[in-house]
Amino acid sequence: MMRNFTGMVSSVMSSRNGHTEPPIRDICLVCDQSMALSDLYATMRVCPICRFHYSLTARERIASLADAESFREINRSVSSLDPLSFSSRGSYKQRIFKDQRRTGLTEAVVTGRCSISGSPVMLIALDFGFMGGSMGCVVGEKIALALEQAAKRNLPVIAVITSGGARFQEGVLSLMQMAKTSIAAVQLAKKGLPFIVVLANPATGQAYASFASLADIIVAEPEAIVGFSSVRALQEAADDPLPRSSQTAEAHLRSGLIDGIVDRSKLRTLIAVILDNLGRKYRLTAAEKSPKLAIEPQKTEAWDYVRLARHEDRPTSSDYIRNMFGNFVEIHGDRASEDDESVICGFGQLGGLTVMAVGQERLKDSGKGIPPSGFRKAQRAFDMAEKFSLPIVTLLDSTGPDVSLESEQHGMGGAIATTIARLSGLSTPTIAVVIGEGGSEAALAFGVADRVLMMENAIYSTISPEGAAELIYQDEGRADEVAESLKLTAHDCREYGIVDLLVQEPPGGAHTDHDESARQLRRVLLQEMSEIQSKSARGLLKDRYRKFRNMGEYSSYFRAAINREASALQGFVSSGVRRIARRQHSEQTEPPQSAAMFD
C-alpha cells in the first residue's frame, strides 16, 4: 500500500526552504521506528524499516556516489547577484547571501569531475536546500558549463535532481535557462556520451522539463515527487482530490516516463554497471571460422511445430536474456505514455561485448499482441544502441500487433512502419532471432536485421493458422489442415530465404532444457556477431538493403523450392497414371462378370 507521505515530505521540504536543516532523527517520521543505531540512516538517510528516503544535501549526494577523495569541483566561484533588481518584502540579494551562509554553497548546484567505481564522470548535484533547487541564471550556467566540459573531455554525465520550480526572482531570464541547459545536453548526446539522471525528492519544474528529461537513462528514488507541476499546483487546478499516488516516481514508471526506481543504497552500484557497459568498446573476433550446423528437417507435421512453438514451458525472451547476458540493465517505457510489458529492452554483456537486447515477451494467459507503445519502446532502444554503437539482438515471440480500437487510435500503423524504418536504417550490427511464434507484422518490425536466425521448432507466419482457417473454411478448428500450406516452419523459412540460419534445440524442444537452449543460441550469436562486426557501417547498410530488397524475387531459394514442388507433383501424377494403367490392364484381362454380381 502506498504510504501517506506527501504531507510529511512537504513539511520537511518547507523547513528546508525556510533555511532550517532537518535534524538527525532517532525516530522515523513515517513508521515511528528507531533509527538511532542504523548505519543505513547514518550514511544514506534511509530508514532501515520502511525504506523512507530523507533529504540529502548536494555534498552528501556527491559523497554517497563518488569514489573517496576523487571529486574535484568546477566553477565554484560563480554566484548569483540580482539581475533584475527584484523587489519584494525581502531583498533577493539578502536571501541569496543567507542561503550561502547556511548551506556553504555559492548556488543551488554543485558540479565537478570525479570517478564512480573507477569510471571517470562529470557529476551535477542540485540542492533543494538552496532556494528550493530552482534554476536561476547561475544554476543554468553551471549546468551548461559542466555539460560542455564533459563533451570536451569525453566524460559521461551523472545528474541528481532535487528542484522545486522556477527562480521567479530572475524573471524570464530564469526561463531561458531551460533552453541553455537543453542545448548543452543535445551537444553532449551528439558526442555519444552517456547521460544518467537521478530524480530525487522533489524533482519538478524547469529542471525536470529541460535537461533532466533528455537523459539516456532516468531513474528515481522510491516515492519521490516527480513531474513538471508540483502537487500543490495540480491540486489547485483539479476539481477533485488528487489520487494519493499522483506525481510519484511509481506513477511515472507505470506511464513509461522513467526507466526504474532504485533504492539509494543500490544507486551507486547501478550507475557503475551502466557506465561499465556503455563504456566498453570491444569487438568480437572468431578464432577460427566454425562450420554452419546443418539441421535436417524431421518428418513432422507443420501443426506439431506450431504446438512446440507455443508450448507453455517454452523459454521466453526474459529466460534467454537472463541466461545469455551478464550485467543486464533493463530500460523501461516509451517516454510518452506507457511501459509495455510485452517488450523487454536493455543492455548487457555477451562474450565481453555490450549488446542491446530487445525481446518480445510472450505473456501467458493473454492473447493480446504488442501495442503501439511496445513498438515505440523498441525504437527508443534502437536509438540508444545507435548512439553508443551497440550491436542489437532482437528476440521474436509474439502473436502479432494488438488488434483493438485503442491501438488504432494510438497510431498502430505508424508505430509499425517507423519501427521497420528505424531498425533497417541503423549503422550498428543487428541480429534477429525467432525464438517462438513469429507473428506477422510484429515479427517483421523487430526482424529487419543483418542476420535472421530461427530456433529449430519456431514458426514465422503472416497470419496464425487459426486465422487462416477462419478465412478459408470459416472454422478455426481446421487450423491444423491450413498450417502446412502456410509454410511457417523454420525449415520452410530457411528454404525460402526468409531466415539465414537455424539454431538447434534440445531433443524434444526448447522447453525441455532452457539452459541448453540458451547455450546453443549464445554460441550461434557469438559466431554470427563476430562475422558481421567486421563489416563497416556502410557495408552493413548496403547488404541489409539488398537482403530485404530481394525478398520475394525468383532467387535460387525459390527455384529450389519450386523444383521440389514440381518434382513432388510430377511423382504424384506419375503414380496416378500408373495406377490407372494397371486398372485398365486388369479390366481387359479379367473375364466378364455376370450382371447378377451387380444386383
JODA-V259515 format. One record per pair of residues at least 24 apart in sequence whose ideal C-beta (glycine too) atoms are under 7 Angstrom apart, sorted by the first residue. I is the first residue (numbers start at 1). J is the second residue. If there is no record, write none. Layout:
i = <I | I>
j = <J | J>
This chain:
i = <2 | 2 | 3 | 3 | 4 | 5 | 5 | 5 | 6 | 9 | 9 | 12 | 13 | 13 | 16 | 16 | 16 | 17 | 19 | 19 | 19 | 21 | 22 | 22 | 28 | 40 | 44 | 44 | 46 | 46 | 51 | 51 | 53 | 53 | 53 | 53 | 55 | 57 | 57 | 58 | 58 | 58 | 58 | 58 | 59 | 61 | 61 | 62 | 62 | 62 | 64 | 65 | 65 | 65 | 65 | 65 | 66 | 66 | 66 | 66 | 67 | 67 | 67 | 67 | 70 | 70 | 71 | 71 | 71 | 72 | 72 | 72 | 73 | 73 | 74 | 74 | 74 | 74 | 74 | 75 | 75 | 75 | 76 | 77 | 78 | 78 | 78 | 78 | 79 | 79 | 79 | 80 | 80 | 80 | 80 | 83 | 83 | 83 | 84 | 84 | 86 | 92 | 99 | 99 | 103 | 103 | 103 | 105 | 107 | 107 | 107 | 108 | 108 | 108 | 109 | 109 | 109 | 111 | 111 | 111 | 113 | 116 | 116 | 116 | 116 | 117 | 119 | 119 | 119 | 119 | 120 | 121 | 121 | 121 | 121 | 121 | 122 | 122 | 122 | 122 | 122 | 123 | 124 | 124 | 125 | 126 | 126 | 126 | 126 | 126 | 127 | 128 | 128 | 128 | 131 | 132 | 132 | 132 | 133 | 133 | 133 | 134 | 134 | 134 | 134 | 134 | 135 | 135 | 135 | 135 | 135 | 135 | 135 | 136 | 136 | 136 | 137 | 137 | 137 | 137 | 139 | 140 | 140 | 140 | 143 | 143 | 144 | 144 | 144 | 147 | 147 | 147 | 148 | 148 | 150 | 150 | 151 | 151 | 151 | 151 | 154 | 154 | 155 | 156 | 156 | 156 | 157 | 157 | 157 | 158 | 158 | 159 | 159 | 160 | 160 | 161 | 161 | 161 | 161 | 161 | 161 | 161 | 161 | 162 | 162 | 162 | 162 | 163 | 163 | 163 | 163 | 163 | 164 | 164 | 164 | 164 | 165 | 165 | 165 | 165 | 166 | 166 | 177 | 178 | 178 | 178 | 181 | 181 | 182 | 182 | 182 | 185 | 185 | 189 | 192 | 192 | 194 | 194 | 194 | 196 | 196 | 198 | 199 | 199 | 199 | 199 | 200 | 201 | 204 | 204 | 204 | 216 | 217 | 217 | 217 | 218 | 218 | 219 | 219 | 219 | 219 | 219 | 220 | 220 | 220 | 220 | 221 | 221 | 221 | 222 | 222 | 222 | 223 | 223 | 223 | 224 | 224 | 226 | 253 | 253 | 254 | 255 | 255 | 256 | 256 | 256 | 256 | 256 | 256 | 256 | 256 | 256 | 257 | 257 | 258 | 258 | 259 | 259 | 259 | 260 | 273 | 273 | 274 | 276 | 277 | 277 | 277 | 277 | 277 | 277 | 278 | 278 | 280 | 282 | 282 | 283 | 284 | 284 | 284 | 284 | 284 | 284 | 285 | 286 | 286 | 290 | 292 | 293 | 295 | 295 | 295 | 297 | 302 | 302 | 302 | 302 | 303 | 303 | 305 | 305 | 305 | 306 | 306 | 306 | 308 | 308 | 309 | 309 | 309 | 309 | 309 | 310 | 311 | 311 | 312 | 313 | 314 | 314 | 314 | 315 | 315 | 315 | 316 | 316 | 316 | 317 | 317 | 317 | 317 | 317 | 317 | 317 | 318 | 318 | 318 | 319 | 320 | 320 | 320 | 320 | 321 | 321 | 323 | 323 | 323 | 324 | 324 | 324 | 324 | 325 | 325 | 325 | 325 | 331 | 333 | 334 | 334 | 334 | 334 | 335 | 336 | 337 | 338 | 340 | 340 | 340 | 340 | 342 | 342 | 342 | 343 | 343 | 343 | 343 | 345 | 345 | 345 | 347 | 350 | 350 | 351 | 353 | 354 | 355 | 355 | 355 | 356 | 356 | 356 | 356 | 356 | 357 | 358 | 358 | 358 | 359 | 360 | 360 | 360 | 360 | 360 | 360 | 362 | 362 | 362 | 367 | 368 | 369 | 369 | 369 | 369 | 369 | 369 | 369 | 369 | 370 | 370 | 370 | 370 | 371 | 371 | 372 | 372 | 372 | 372 | 372 | 375 | 375 | 375 | 375 | 376 | 378 | 378 | 379 | 379 | 379 | 382 | 382 | 382 | 385 | 386 | 386 | 386 | 389 | 390 | 391 | 391 | 391 | 391 | 392 | 392 | 393 | 393 | 393 | 394 | 394 | 394 | 394 | 395 | 395 | 396 | 396 | 396 | 396 | 396 | 396 | 396 | 396 | 397 | 397 | 397 | 398 | 398 | 398 | 398 | 399 | 399 | 399 | 400 | 400 | 400 | 400 | 401 | 401 | 416 | 416 | 419 | 420 | 420 | 420 | 423 | 424 | 424 | 424 | 427 | 427 | 427 | 429 | 429 | 429 | 429 | 431 | 431 | 431 | 433 | 434 | 434 | 434 | 448 | 450 | 450 | 450 | 450 | 451 | 451 | 451 | 452 | 452 | 453 | 453 | 453 | 453 | 453 | 454 | 454 | 454 | 454 | 454 | 455 | 455 | 455 | 455 | 456 | 456 | 456 | 456 | 456 | 457 | 457 | 457 | 457 | 458 | 459 | 459 | 460 | 460 | 460 | 461 | 461 | 495 | 495 | 495 | 496 | 496 | 496 | 497 | 497>
j = <244 | 245 | 30 | 223 | 244 | 30 | 52 | 223 | 231 | 201 | 225 | 55 | 128 | 202 | 55 | 128 | 129 | 132 | 98 | 99 | 102 | 129 | 54 | 55 | 52 | 265 | 264 | 265 | 264 | 265 | 222 | 263 | 201 | 221 | 222 | 264 | 128 | 127 | 129 | 105 | 110 | 125 | 126 | 127 | 110 | 125 | 160 | 110 | 123 | 125 | 268 | 116 | 123 | 158 | 268 | 271 | 114 | 115 | 116 | 123 | 114 | 115 | 116 | 117 | 114 | 115 | 112 | 114 | 123 | 112 | 113 | 114 | 110 | 112 | 111 | 112 | 113 | 146 | 149 | 111 | 142 | 145 | 106 | 106 | 106 | 138 | 141 | 142 | 106 | 107 | 138 | 107 | 136 | 137 | 138 | 137 | 170 | 173 | 170 | 171 | 169 | 169 | 130 | 131 | 127 | 129 | 130 | 130 | 138 | 139 | 142 | 133 | 134 | 139 | 139 | 142 | 143 | 142 | 143 | 146 | 155 | 268 | 271 | 272 | 275 | 272 | 272 | 275 | 276 | 279 | 155 | 155 | 156 | 157 | 158 | 275 | 146 | 149 | 150 | 155 | 157 | 158 | 157 | 159 | 160 | 160 | 161 | 162 | 163 | 207 | 162 | 162 | 163 | 164 | 167 | 163 | 164 | 165 | 162 | 163 | 164 | 163 | 164 | 165 | 166 | 167 | 163 | 166 | 167 | 174 | 177 | 206 | 207 | 167 | 170 | 174 | 170 | 173 | 174 | 177 | 177 | 177 | 180 | 181 | 181 | 211 | 180 | 181 | 184 | 184 | 185 | 188 | 184 | 187 | 188 | 193 | 187 | 188 | 191 | 193 | 191 | 193 | 193 | 193 | 194 | 275 | 188 | 193 | 195 | 196 | 271 | 197 | 212 | 198 | 200 | 197 | 198 | 199 | 200 | 203 | 207 | 208 | 212 | 200 | 201 | 202 | 203 | 203 | 204 | 205 | 207 | 208 | 202 | 204 | 205 | 230 | 204 | 205 | 206 | 230 | 205 | 206 | 206 | 206 | 209 | 210 | 210 | 211 | 210 | 211 | 214 | 211 | 214 | 387 | 387 | 388 | 274 | 275 | 278 | 271 | 274 | 267 | 224 | 226 | 249 | 258 | 224 | 225 | 228 | 229 | 230 | 384 | 259 | 274 | 331 | 258 | 259 | 258 | 259 | 260 | 261 | 262 | 249 | 252 | 258 | 261 | 249 | 262 | 264 | 249 | 261 | 263 | 248 | 249 | 250 | 248 | 249 | 252 | 332 | 339 | 339 | 337 | 338 | 332 | 333 | 334 | 335 | 336 | 337 | 338 | 339 | 373 | 333 | 335 | 332 | 333 | 331 | 332 | 333 | 332 | 327 | 329 | 329 | 327 | 327 | 329 | 347 | 348 | 349 | 354 | 354 | 388 | 354 | 352 | 353 | 533 | 351 | 353 | 526 | 529 | 530 | 533 | 530 | 527 | 530 | 527 | 501 | 504 | 456 | 502 | 504 | 491 | 483 | 484 | 488 | 489 | 480 | 483 | 457 | 459 | 489 | 459 | 465 | 483 | 457 | 509 | 436 | 437 | 457 | 458 | 459 | 437 | 509 | 511 | 364 | 511 | 436 | 510 | 511 | 510 | 514 | 517 | 361 | 362 | 397 | 344 | 359 | 360 | 361 | 395 | 397 | 435 | 344 | 359 | 361 | 514 | 395 | 435 | 518 | 521 | 357 | 359 | 514 | 515 | 518 | 350 | 518 | 521 | 522 | 349 | 350 | 355 | 357 | 381 | 377 | 373 | 376 | 377 | 380 | 380 | 376 | 373 | 373 | 371 | 373 | 374 | 377 | 370 | 374 | 398 | 370 | 374 | 377 | 378 | 377 | 378 | 381 | 390 | 525 | 526 | 526 | 391 | 390 | 390 | 391 | 393 | 381 | 384 | 385 | 390 | 392 | 393 | 392 | 394 | 446 | 395 | 395 | 396 | 397 | 398 | 442 | 446 | 397 | 398 | 436 | 399 | 402 | 398 | 399 | 400 | 401 | 402 | 403 | 439 | 442 | 398 | 401 | 402 | 442 | 402 | 407 | 407 | 410 | 411 | 412 | 415 | 415 | 416 | 419 | 445 | 415 | 419 | 446 | 418 | 419 | 422 | 422 | 423 | 426 | 428 | 426 | 427 | 428 | 428 | 428 | 428 | 429 | 529 | 533 | 428 | 430 | 431 | 433 | 525 | 432 | 446 | 447 | 449 | 433 | 435 | 432 | 433 | 434 | 435 | 438 | 443 | 446 | 447 | 435 | 436 | 437 | 437 | 439 | 442 | 443 | 437 | 439 | 464 | 439 | 440 | 441 | 442 | 441 | 442 | 441 | 445 | 445 | 444 | 445 | 448 | 448 | 448 | 544 | 548 | 537 | 540 | 541 | 529 | 532 | 533 | 540 | 525 | 528 | 529 | 521 | 458 | 460 | 499 | 548 | 532 | 540 | 543 | 544 | 500 | 528 | 532 | 499 | 500 | 499 | 500 | 501 | 503 | 524 | 490 | 493 | 499 | 502 | 503 | 490 | 503 | 505 | 510 | 490 | 502 | 503 | 504 | 505 | 490 | 505 | 509 | 510 | 490 | 488 | 489 | 488 | 493 | 498 | 486 | 488 | 557 | 560 | 561 | 557 | 558 | 561 | 555 | 557>
